[in-house]
């Protein structure tokens, strides 16, 4: 419980899942130039203050897992999408609101796994952003949100749908609010 103390600058993976942590100790210089590649911090008690140390100091992150931090809330910060090395972005069940920044999403050119389900995200499905990174995506899980729109069979996302490890194998949305020609049924996951 409590806050995450400073860690070694050479640490590349940090697994803090299910510890009732609330944030980082307020020592900004301790986080500068961190070489951290994976931060797995699901099921804690983080709020919006967690974003600043992550996006400001952890530029080399390839995996960010914050699932189950119900206090996180708020909108997805645009600066989050400057973490251009991310291959996995998992922020499920965190009470996030607002739209998914469409143009910012296109900066994540290495992204393979995008899991933003079970939030309160709203607005249109970010088709341009997702389409621009479709060749790297393997899973896009967006169901249990308030997103709207239409993903037609001629969209880039549907063109890259398939079952192999080099194709987009899972694409979920709320079928009541988003018409999708190539989506996976969420209950089948």
C-alpha positions as CSV (number, residue, x, y, z in Angstrom):
1,X,0.0,0.0,0.0
2,X,1.0,3.6,-0.3
3,X,3.2,5.2,-3.0
4,X,5.9,3.7,-5.3
5,X,9.3,4.7,-4.0
6,X,12.1,5.6,-6.5
7,X,13.5,2.6,-8.3
8,X,16.8,1.8,-10.0
9,X,17.3,3.7,-13.3
10,X,18.5,0.5,-14.9
11,X,15.3,-1.4,-14.1
12,X,13.5,-2.5,-17.3
13,X,10.4,-4.3,-15.9
14,X,8.3,-3.4,-12.9
15,X,5.3,-5.5,-11.8
16,X,3.2,-3.8,-9.2
17,X,-0.1,-5.5,-9.7
18,X,-2.6,-5.7,-6.9
19,X,-0.8,-3.8,-4.2
20,X,-3.2,-1.0,-3.3
21,X,-0.7,1.6,-4.5
22,X,-1.9,5.2,-4.9
23,X,0.9,6.9,-7.0
24,X,4.6,7.7,-7.1
25,X,6.5,9.4,-4.3
26,X,6.8,13.1,-5.1
27,X,10.4,13.1,-6.1
28,X,10.5,14.1,-9.8
29,X,14.2,13.8,-10.3
30,X,14.1,10.1,-9.2
31,X,12.1,9.2,-12.3
32,X,14.1,11.2,-14.9
33,X,15.6,9.1,-17.6
34,X,14.1,5.9,-16.3
35,X,14.9,2.9,-18.6
36,X,11.7,1.2,-17.7
37,X,10.2,-0.8,-20.6
38,X,7.3,-2.5,-18.9
39,X,5.1,-1.1,-16.1
40,X,2.5,-3.5,-15.0
41,X,0.4,-1.8,-12.3
42,X,-3.1,-3.2,-12.6
43,X,-5.5,-3.4,-9.7
44,X,-4.2,-0.6,-7.6
45,X,-5.7,2.7,-6.4
46,X,-4.0,5.1,-8.9
47,X,-5.8,8.4,-9.8
48,X,-5.1,10.9,-12.6
49,X,-1.8,12.0,-11.0
50,X,-0.2,8.8,-12.2
51,X,0.0,10.2,-15.8
52,X,2.6,12.9,-15.3
53,X,5.5,10.7,-14.1
54,X,4.7,8.1,-16.7
55,X,4.5,10.3,-19.8
56,X,7.2,12.7,-18.7
57,X,9.9,10.2,-17.6
58,X,9.2,6.8,-19.0
59,X,9.8,7.4,-22.7
60,X,11.0,3.9,-23.4
61,X,7.8,2.1,-22.2
62,X,6.8,-0.7,-24.5
63,X,4.0,-2.1,-22.2
64,X,1.7,0.0,-19.9
65,X,-0.8,-2.0,-17.9
66,X,-3.1,0.0,-15.6
67,X,-6.2,-2.2,-15.7
68,X,-8.6,-2.1,-12.7
69,X,-7.5,1.2,-11.3
70,X,-11.1,2.5,-10.9
71,X,-9.9,5.8,-9.4
72,X,-7.9,6.7,-12.5
73,X,-10.9,8.3,-14.3
74,X,-10.7,11.4,-16.4
75,X,-9.7,11.5,-20.1
76,X,-6.8,9.8,-21.9
77,X,-4.0,12.4,-21.8
78,X,-2.8,13.3,-25.3
79,X,0.8,13.1,-24.0
80,X,0.2,9.4,-23.4
81,X,0.4,8.9,-27.1
82,X,3.9,10.4,-27.3
83,X,5.1,7.1,-25.8
84,X,5.9,6.0,-29.4
85,X,7.5,2.7,-28.4
86,X,4.4,1.2,-26.8
87,X,3.4,-2.2,-28.1
88,X,0.8,-2.8,-25.5
89,X,-1.6,-0.3,-23.9
90,X,-4.0,-1.9,-21.4
91,X,-6.2,0.5,-19.5
92,X,-9.4,-1.6,-18.9
93,X,-11.9,-0.8,-16.2
94,X,-10.5,2.5,-15.1
95,X,-13.5,4.8,-15.4
96,X,-12.0,6.7,-18.3
97,X,-14.2,9.3,-20.0
98,X,-14.2,11.3,-23.2
99,X,-13.0,10.4,-26.7
100,X,-10.0,8.4,-27.8
101,X,-7.8,11.0,-29.4
102,X,-7.9,9.9,-33.1
103,X,-4.9,11.8,-34.5
104,X,-2.7,11.1,-31.4
105,X,-3.3,7.4,-31.8
106,X,-1.5,7.4,-35.1
107,X,1.8,8.1,-33.2
108,X,1.8,4.6,-31.7
109,X,3.2,2.9,-34.8
110,X,4.4,-0.1,-32.9
111,X,1.2,-0.7,-31.0
112,X,0.0,-4.4,-31.1
113,X,-2.5,-4.6,-28.2
114,X,-5.0,-1.8,-27.4
115,X,-7.3,-2.7,-24.5
116,X,-9.6,0.1,-23.4
117,X,-12.7,-1.8,-22.7
118,X,-15.0,-1.4,-19.7
119,X,-14.6,2.4,-19.4
120,X,-16.9,5.3,-20.1
121,X,-15.1,6.4,-23.3
122,X,-17.4,8.2,-25.7
123,X,-17.5,9.7,-29.2
124,X,-16.6,8.1,-32.5
125,X,-14.4,5.1,-32.9
126,X,-11.0,6.6,-33.9
127,X,-11.0,5.0,-37.4
128,X,-8.3,7.3,-38.9
129,X,-5.9,6.7,-36.0
130,X,-6.5,2.9,-35.9
131,X,-6.4,2.7,-39.6
132,X,-3.0,4.4,-39.8
133,X,-1.5,1.7,-37.4
134,X,-3.6,-1.3,-38.6
135,X,-0.6,-3.2,-39.9
136,X,0.9,-3.5,-36.4
137,X,-2.3,-4.1,-34.4
138,X,-3.2,-7.6,-33.2
139,X,-6.0,-6.8,-30.7
140,X,-8.3,-3.8,-30.4
141,X,-10.7,-4.3,-27.5
142,X,-13.1,-1.4,-27.1
143,X,-16.4,-2.9,-25.9
144,X,-18.3,-1.7,-22.8
145,X,-17.8,2.0,-23.6
146,X,-20.1,4.6,-25.2
147,X,-18.3,4.7,-28.6
148,X,-20.2,5.2,-31.8
149,X,-19.6,4.8,-35.5
150,X,-19.4,2.3,-38.2
151,X,-16.6,-0.1,-39.2
152,X,-17.4,-1.2,-42.8
153,X,-15.9,-4.2,-44.5
154,X,-13.9,-2.0,-46.8
155,X,-12.2,-0.2,-43.8
156,X,-8.5,-0.7,-43.3
157,X,-9.3,-2.4,-40.0
158,X,-11.4,-5.1,-41.7
159,X,-8.9,-5.5,-44.4
160,X,-6.3,-6.5,-41.8
161,X,-8.6,-8.9,-39.9
162,X,-7.5,-12.5,-39.7
163,X,-6.5,-15.3,-37.4
164,X,-2.8,-15.4,-37.8
165,X,-0.2,-13.8,-35.5
166,X,0.5,-11.2,-38.2
167,X,-3.1,-10.0,-38.5
168,X,-5.6,-8.2,-36.4
169,X,-7.2,-11.2,-34.7
170,X,-9.5,-9.5,-32.2
171,X,-11.6,-6.4,-32.7
172,X,-14.4,-5.8,-30.3
173,X,-16.9,-2.9,-29.9
174,X,-20.4,-2.5,-28.6
175,X,-22.5,-3.8,-31.4
176,X,-25.6,-1.9,-30.3
177,X,-23.8,1.5,-30.8
178,X,-21.2,0.6,-33.5
179,X,-22.0,-1.1,-36.7
180,X,-19.1,-3.4,-37.4
181,X,-18.6,-5.7,-40.4
182,X,-15.6,-7.6,-39.0
183,X,-15.8,-7.5,-35.2
184,X,-15.3,-10.3,-32.7
185,X,-18.2,-10.9,-30.3
186,X,-16.9,-9.8,-26.8
187,X,-18.4,-12.8,-25.0
188,X,-16.3,-15.1,-27.1
189,X,-13.1,-13.8,-25.6
